[in-house]
C-alpha cells in the first residue's frame, strides 16, 4: 500500500477534513491531494492553457470524485476523464451524499468504477474510506500511463 496518491475532489470543507483524516488513517504514506471543484480537478489532471498537468499519472491510484461540485459537476469531470486517452483508464470512485437513482445510473453510464454514498456517521464513513483505500491502493492494479497510450 501507499505507493500511489489519491486525488480527492470535494467542495465541502467538513467533508474534505473527514475524508483526508479517514484516508490518512487507512494509508499513512499515501499522498492525498484535495481540490475543491470540478474545474480545479480538470486543471490538475490536464493542465490549464500552456501549463503542464500537476500530476504524474503513474503515481495516481484513484480519484475520489464528488458529484455535486461548483463550476464543473463531478459527472462532467468524469465524462472528460473518460474522453481522454491520457486519463480514461484511471480509477474513478464517485462519492456523494445524494440518494438520486438517476445520478447512480449516469455515473456508471459515464464509466465510474465505483459509486459510494457517504455515511453521515463518522465511524461508518471512516470505515468506508479505509476499505476504499485498501482496495484501490493495494488490491487493484493500475497500468502505467505510458503503457496505456502504447496500446
C-alpha positions in Angstrom: 0.0 0.0 0.0 1.0 3.6 0.0 2.8 3.9 -3.3 0.0 5.7 -5.1 -1.5 9.1 -4.4 -5.2 9.8 -4.1 -7.0 12.8 -5.7 -10.0 13.9 -3.7 -12.4 16.3 -5.5 -14.7 17.7 -2.8 -16.1 21.2 -2.3 -17.4 20.8 1.3 -14.6 21.8 3.8 -16.0 19.5 6.5 -16.1 16.5 4.2 -12.6 17.3 3.0 -11.3 17.2 6.5 -13.2 14.0 7.4 -12.1 12.3 4.1 -8.4 13.2 4.5 -8.4 12.1 8.1 -10.0 8.8 7.3 -7.7 8.2 4.3 -4.6 9.0 6.3 -5.6 6.6 9.0 -6.0 3.9 6.3 -3.0 4.7 4.2 -0.4 6.6 6.2 2.2 7.1 3.5 -0.1 7.9 0.5 -0.1 11.4 -0.7 -3.6 12.9 -0.7 -4.3 15.8 -2.9 -7.5 17.8 -2.4 -9.1 20.1 -4.9 -12.3 22.0 -4.3 -14.2 22.0 -7.6 -14.5 20.3 -10.9 -12.5 22.9 -12.8 -9.6 22.5 -10.4 -9.7 18.8 -10.9 -9.5 19.2 -14.7 -6.7 21.7 -14.4 -4.8 19.3 -12.1 -5.2 16.4 -14.5 -4.9 18.1 -17.8 -3.1 21.5 -17.1 -4.5 24.9 -17.9 -3.7 26.6 -21.1 0.0 26.1 -21.8 0.7 24.8 -18.2 1.6 21.1 -17.7 -0.7 18.9 -15.6 0.0 19.0 -11.9 0.2 15.2 -11.6 2.3 12.3 -12.7 -0.4 9.8 -13.7 1.8 6.9 -12.9 1.6 7.8 -9.2 -2.2 8.4 -9.1 -4.0 5.3 -7.7 -7.6 6.6 -7.6 -9.7 9.7 -8.0 -12.5 10.2 -5.4 -15.0 12.5 -7.1 -18.0 14.2 -5.5 -20.9 14.5 -7.9 -22.2 17.9 -6.8 -19.4 20.4 -7.4 -19.2 24.1 -8.3 -18.1 25.3 -11.7 -17.9 21.8 -13.3 -20.0 19.0 -12.0 -18.5 15.7 -11.0 -20.3 13.9 -13.8 -18.9 16.3 -16.3 -15.4 15.8 -14.9 -15.9 12.0 -15.2 -17.0 12.5 -18.8 -13.8 14.4 -19.6 -11.6 11.9 -17.8 -13.1 9.1 -19.8 -12.9 11.0 -23.1 -9.2 11.5 -22.9 -6.7 8.7 -23.8 -4.4 10.4 -21.2 -6.8 9.6 -18.3 -9.5 7.2 -19.5 -8.0 4.3 -17.7 -7.8 5.9 -14.2 -10.0 4.5 -11.5 -12.7 7.0 -10.5 -14.9 6.5 -7.5 -17.9 8.7 -7.3 -18.6 9.7 -3.7 -21.9 11.5 -2.8 -24.4 12.4 -0.2 -27.1 12.1 -2.8 -29.6 9.3 -3.0 -30.6 10.0 -6.6 -31.0 6.8 -8.6 -30.5 8.8 -11.9 -27.1 10.0 -10.7 -26.1 6.4 -9.9 -27.1 5.3 -13.3 -25.5 8.2 -15.1 -22.2 7.8 -13.1 -21.9 4.2 -14.3 -23.0 5.0 -17.8 -20.2 7.5 -18.0 -17.6 5.0 -16.8 -17.4 5.3 -13.0 -15.5 2.4 -11.4 -17.5 2.6 -8.2 -20.2 4.7 -6.5 -20.3 5.3 -2.8 -23.0 7.1 -0.7 -21.2 8.9 2.1 -22.3 7.7 5.5 -23.3 10.6 7.9 -21.9 8.6 10.8 -18.2 9.4 11.1 -17.2 5.9 12.2 -19.0 4.3 9.3 -17.6 6.9 6.9 -14.1 6.2 8.2 -14.6 2.5 7.7 -15.8 3.2 4.1 -12.7 5.2 3.4 -10.4 2.6 4.9 -11.9 -0.2 2.8 -11.8 2.1 -0.3 -8.1 3.0 0.3 -7.1 -0.6 0.9 -8.8 -1.8 -2.2 -7.8 0.9 -4.6 -4.2 1.3 -3.3 -3.3 -2.3 -2.6 -5.6 -4.8 -4.3 -6.4 -3.0 -7.5 -3.6 -2.8 -10.1 -3.3 0.3 -12.2 -1.3 0.3 -15.5 1.5 2.9 -16.1 0.3 5.8 -18.2 2.9 5.2 -20.9 1.8 1.6 -21.4 -1.8 2.6 -21.8 -1.0 5.1 -24.6 1.1 2.5 -26.4 -1.8 0.1 -26.9 
